[in-house]
Amino acid sequence: MPPSQFAESNIQLTPEDEDRRRRRRERNKVAATKCRNKKKERTGKLVAESETLEVNNNALKTEIHSLEAERNELINLLQHHLPHCSMQPSSRSYYGHPNTVGPSWSSVSG
């Protein structure tokens, strides 16, 4: 038996002190239960939020892959079209102004 419990068992408490001790222990028990319940609730909310964020993250990753594939298809289409294009830049640049350099398709692909 720990020293504090040993000391308490040898001390005779008045009925008022016993009542105060009982009420204090009851309040502590209620407070501990309330604290545990709040912690469980908070943990549950965090788990739910984590699951939602994970689903959202996976959806965004899927969208990134889809957009990257579409971008690659468009770049490939432009690169195959460029040799046959009648609108290839000559004296006019990509932006329609002479002596202004526009992006090349190879720079867009990287």
ABEGO torsion letter per residue (X at the ends): XBAAAAAAAABBBBAAAAAAAAAAAAAAAAAAAAAAAAAAAAAAAAAAAAAAAAAAAAAAAAAAAAAAAAAAAAAAAAAAAAAABAABBBABBAAGBBGBBBBBAAAAAX
